[in-house]
Amino acid sequence: MIQRKRPSFGPVMFYALAGTFGTYMTFAAVQGEHGLFNRIQIDAEAAQLRTERDRLARELAEIENRTRRLSDAYLDLDLLDQQARQVLGYVRPDEIVLR
């Protein structure tokens, strides 16, 4: 009768633990808090926020320009006339309004 030598339990346990640890690390690298998917989401959100920041900067520059043009130091009469017509509904006596 030939006796077979059974593999020892140590190496099997080592490879099982190493495989489990490798699987966990792969999962954490892809789906974890600092993983690949979260990084892609953060990059997309950052791009959206940069776009909004640029839009708000343009809007602020336009408002600053209008404010400067309506200031006492530099009065743009055309802009003043446009604002009076738009906001207050002013019309000159010699104009005809069509609605």
C-alpha positions as CSV (number, residue, x, y, z in Angstrom):
1,M,0.0,0.0,0.0
2,I,1.3,3.4,-1.1
3,Q,0.8,6.2,1.3
4,R,0.1,9.5,-0.2
5,K,1.5,12.5,1.4
6,R,-1.2,15.1,2.1
7,P,-0.2,18.7,1.5
8,S,0.3,20.6,4.7
9,F,-2.4,23.0,5.7
10,G,0.0,26.0,5.9
11,P,0.7,26.7,2.2
12,V,-3.0,26.2,1.3
13,M,-4.0,28.8,4.0
14,F,-1.3,31.2,2.8
15,Y,-2.5,31.1,-0.8
16,A,-6.1,31.4,0.3
17,L,-5.3,34.5,2.4
18,A,-3.1,36.0,-0.3
19,G,-5.9,35.5,-2.9
20,T,-8.5,37.1,-0.6
21,F,-6.2,40.0,0.2
22,G,-5.5,40.5,-3.5
23,T,-9.2,40.4,-4.3
24,Y,-9.9,42.9,-1.6
25,M,-7.2,45.3,-2.7
26,T,-8.4,45.1,-6.3
27,F,-11.9,45.9,-5.2
28,A,-10.8,48.8,-3.0
29,A,-8.7,50.2,-5.9
30,V,-11.7,50.2,-8.2
31,Q,-14.7,50.8,-6.0
32,G,-13.3,52.1,-2.7
33,E,-13.5,55.6,-1.2
34,H,-10.4,56.6,-3.1
35,G,-10.9,54.2,-6.0
36,L,-11.0,54.6,-9.7
37,F,-14.8,55.1,-10.1
38,N,-14.9,57.7,-7.3
39,R,-12.0,59.5,-9.0
40,I,-13.8,59.7,-12.3
41,Q,-16.9,61.1,-10.6
42,I,-14.8,63.7,-8.8
43,D,-13.1,64.7,-12.0
44,A,-16.5,65.1,-13.8
45,E,-17.9,67.2,-10.9
46,A,-14.7,69.4,-10.9
47,A,-15.1,70.0,-14.7
48,Q,-18.8,71.0,-14.2
49,L,-17.8,73.3,-11.3
50,R,-15.1,74.9,-13.4
51,T,-17.6,75.6,-16.2
52,E,-20.0,77.2,-13.7
53,R,-17.1,79.2,-12.2
54,D,-16.2,80.5,-15.7
55,R,-19.8,81.4,-16.5
56,L,-20.2,83.3,-13.2
57,A,-16.9,85.1,-13.8
58,R,-18.2,86.3,-17.2
59,E,-21.5,87.3,-15.6
60,L,-19.6,89.3,-12.9
61,A,-17.5,91.0,-15.5
62,E,-20.6,92.1,-17.4
63,I,-22.2,93.4,-14.3
64,E,-19.1,95.3,-13.3
65,N,-18.9,96.8,-16.8
66,R,-22.5,98.0,-16.6
67,T,-22.0,99.3,-13.1
68,R,-18.9,101.3,-14.3
69,R,-20.8,102.6,-17.3
70,L,-23.6,103.9,-15.1
71,S,-21.4,105.4,-12.5
72,D,-20.9,109.1,-11.9
73,A,-17.4,109.1,-13.3
74,Y,-18.4,107.6,-16.6
75,L,-22.0,107.8,-17.7
76,D,-23.0,106.0,-20.8
77,L,-26.2,107.7,-22.0
78,D,-27.2,104.9,-24.3
79,L,-27.0,102.4,-21.6
80,L,-29.0,104.7,-19.2
81,D,-31.7,105.1,-21.9
82,Q,-31.8,101.4,-22.5
83,Q,-32.2,100.6,-18.8
84,A,-34.9,103.3,-18.3
85,R,-36.8,101.8,-21.2
86,Q,-36.4,98.2,-20.1
87,V,-36.8,98.5,-16.3
88,L,-39.2,101.5,-16.0
89,G,-41.0,101.1,-19.3
90,Y,-40.2,104.6,-20.5
91,V,-41.1,105.7,-24.0
92,R,-40.3,108.9,-25.8
93,P,-43.3,111.1,-26.7
94,D,-42.5,110.9,-30.4
95,E,-42.4,107.0,-30.4
96,I,-45.2,104.6,-31.2
97,V,-45.3,101.4,-29.2
98,L,-46.4,98.2,-31.0
99,R,-47.4,95.2,-28.8
